[in-house]
Amino acid sequence: MMRNDIYDNIEKIIQSLGASLYDIEVVSEFDETIFRVMITKQGGVNLDDCAEVSRELSLFLDVNPPIENEYRLEVSSPGIERKLINPKHFIQSIGEKVKLKIAEVGQVIGLLKDANEKDITVETDGEMKTFTYSQINKARTYFEW
């Protein structure tokens, strides 16, 4: 598990470059460990943003390794359809369509109208429905193609 001070410093570096930290995950793909940092930015993230954040984070992470094993740093956008994991993700996604899996209700697709530290409100089929985070099994933004 990554130390909080490293996480906080990563977040500060990203913010200093005009972006926001969305999430960090460590994954294994083809016998390689990837330290994936996902960033967001008002107006969207482009390749130059990712390259700039990658350069700055590399300098910091070379001195302050985030994990014990060898890893490859990957900086990207969380994508158009992204996982919503914590209240901050939901708050940042107000106004977007979401797809939820709710305990004892099933799938709910609607417009995220409100979110706070306790619950979210989704407009679905003209109705406002509020769910606590403990009711949500899975959530992601939803893009209709």
Backbone torsions as a table, in degrees:
resi	resn	phi	psi	omega
1	MET	NA	143.5	-176.6
2	MET	-81.0	140.4	178.1
3	ARG	-69.1	145.8	-179.4
4	ASN	-60.3	-36.8	-178.5
5	ASP	-64.9	-35.5	177.4
6	ILE	-68.1	-44.5	178.0
7	TYR	-57.9	-47.5	-179.5
8	ASP	-60.9	-41.6	179.4
9	ASN	-67.4	-39.5	176.6
10	ILE	-59.9	-45.6	179.8
11	GLU	-60.7	-42.6	180.0
12	LYS	-65.7	-41.2	178.7
13	ILE	-61.2	-45.9	-179.3
14	ILE	-63.0	-43.6	179.5
15	GLN	-63.5	-36.6	179.8
16	SER	-64.4	-19.2	179.4
17	LEU	-98.6	9.8	175.0
18	GLY	85.0	15.0	179.2
19	ALA	-122.9	179.1	178.0
20	SER	-127.1	143.7	174.5
21	LEU	-73.8	126.0	177.9
22	TYR	-96.2	-49.6	-178.1
23	ASP	-165.7	159.5	174.0
24	ILE	-129.2	134.7	174.5
25	GLU	-140.2	149.7	175.8
26	VAL	-113.9	120.5	-177.7
27	VAL	-129.9	155.4	175.2
28	SER	-109.3	127.3	176.9
29	GLU	-137.0	123.6	177.3
30	PHE	51.0	54.7	178.0
31	ASP	60.8	21.6	179.2
32	GLU	-125.9	138.1	176.2
33	THR	-93.9	128.8	-179.5
34	ILE	-114.6	126.6	174.1
35	PHE	-97.7	100.6	-171.8
36	ARG	-99.8	124.0	178.4
37	VAL	-114.0	120.3	-179.7
38	MET	-105.7	131.9	-177.3
39	ILE	-122.5	154.3	174.3
40	THR	-128.1	164.0	-178.7
41	LYS	-159.6	141.0	176.2
42	GLN	-54.9	128.0	-179.2
43	GLY	88.1	-4.6	176.4
44	GLY	101.7	159.2	-179.0
45	VAL	-102.2	133.7	176.1
46	ASN	-116.0	177.1	-176.7
47	LEU	-60.5	-39.3	178.7
48	ASP	-62.2	-39.4	177.5
49	ASP	-60.4	-46.9	-179.4
50	CYS	-61.9	-42.1	-179.3
51	ALA	-65.3	-42.7	-179.4
52	GLU	-64.9	-45.6	178.4
53	VAL	-63.6	-41.3	179.4
54	SER	-59.8	-45.5	179.1
55	ARG	-60.1	-48.3	-177.3
56	GLU	-67.5	-41.8	179.3
57	LEU	-66.7	-37.5	179.7
58	SER	-57.7	-43.6	179.2
59	LEU	-60.0	-45.3	-179.8
60	PHE	-68.4	-45.4	-174.9
61	LEU	-72.6	-23.3	175.0
62	ASP	-63.1	-33.6	-179.2
63	VAL	-91.7	-28.8	-177.4
64	ASN	-126.4	76.5	-176.9
65	PRO	-58.1	131.4	-177.7
66	PRO	-76.4	-24.5	179.2
67	ILE	-139.4	162.9	-175.2
68	GLU	-75.3	-35.5	-176.2
69	ASN	-78.5	167.4	170.2
70	GLU	-66.4	145.1	-178.4
71	TYR	-150.4	166.1	173.1
72	ARG	-115.9	130.0	177.9
73	LEU	-81.0	133.2	176.7
74	GLU	-132.3	123.7	177.9
75	VAL	-113.3	128.8	-178.5
76	SER	-152.9	173.4	170.7
77	SER	-81.9	151.7	176.9
78	PRO	-71.2	-9.2	176.9
79	GLY	97.4	169.4	-176.8
80	ILE	-71.6	-37.1	173.0
81	GLU	-109.2	103.8	-174.1
82	ARG	-120.9	151.8	178.1
83	LYS	-67.8	140.0	173.4
84	LEU	-108.4	115.7	-171.6
85	ILE	-111.9	-44.1	-175.5
86	ASN	-124.6	168.9	-177.8
87	PRO	-53.2	-36.4	179.4
88	LYS	-59.0	-41.9	178.9
89	HIS	-61.4	-43.4	-179.5
90	PHE	-66.0	-44.0	-179.4
91	ILE	-60.5	-41.9	179.1
92	GLN	-68.1	-17.8	-174.6
93	SER	-103.5	7.9	178.0
94	ILE	-56.5	133.3	-178.9
95	GLY	97.5	-7.1	179.4
96	GLU	-102.5	158.2	173.8
97	LYS	-74.6	143.0	179.3
98	VAL	-132.9	153.0	174.5
99	LYS	-120.5	123.4	-175.8
100	LEU	-121.6	147.7	167.0
101	LYS	-111.8	113.6	-174.3
102	ILE	-108.2	133.2	177.2
103	ALA	-56.1	132.4	176.0
104	GLU	65.0	4.9	178.3
105	VAL	-119.4	-39.8	-176.7
106	GLY	100.9	-151.4	-175.8
107	GLN	-81.2	135.8	176.3
108	VAL	-129.1	127.4	175.5
109	ILE	-120.0	131.0	-179.7
110	GLY	-173.3	-171.5	-179.2
111	LEU	-96.7	125.3	178.7
112	LEU	-73.6	110.6	-175.1
113	LYS	-94.8	-30.6	-177.3
114	ASP	-156.7	153.2	176.5
115	ALA	-156.4	142.7	175.1
116	ASN	-143.9	-163.5	-177.0
117	GLU	-72.2	-17.3	-175.3
118	LYS	-105.0	-40.7	-172.8
119	ASP	-155.5	177.7	178.4
120	ILE	-130.2	157.3	174.6
121	THR	-124.3	128.5	-178.0
122	VAL	-121.4	136.6	173.2
123	GLU	-95.0	118.3	-179.8
124	THR	-137.3	129.2	-178.4
125	ASP	52.8	40.7	177.8
126	GLY	75.6	3.1	-178.8
127	GLU	-112.6	145.7	174.2
128	MET	-94.0	126.5	178.6
129	LYS	-126.1	134.1	-179.7
130	THR	-111.6	135.3	179.4
131	PHE	-130.7	140.5	173.1
132	THR	-81.6	158.7	-179.5
133	TYR	-61.8	-30.7	-179.7
134	SER	-68.4	-20.7	177.8
135	GLN	-80.6	-19.4	-173.0
136	ILE	-88.6	116.1	177.1
137	ASN	-83.0	-37.4	-178.2
138	LYS	-151.1	145.4	177.3
139	ALA	-151.2	144.8	175.1
140	ARG	-155.9	157.3	172.1
141	THR	-69.8	156.6	-173.3
142	TYR	-131.2	128.8	179.1
143	PHE	-116.9	123.1	177.3
144	GLU	-84.5	117.8	-177.0
145	TRP	-81.8	NA	NA
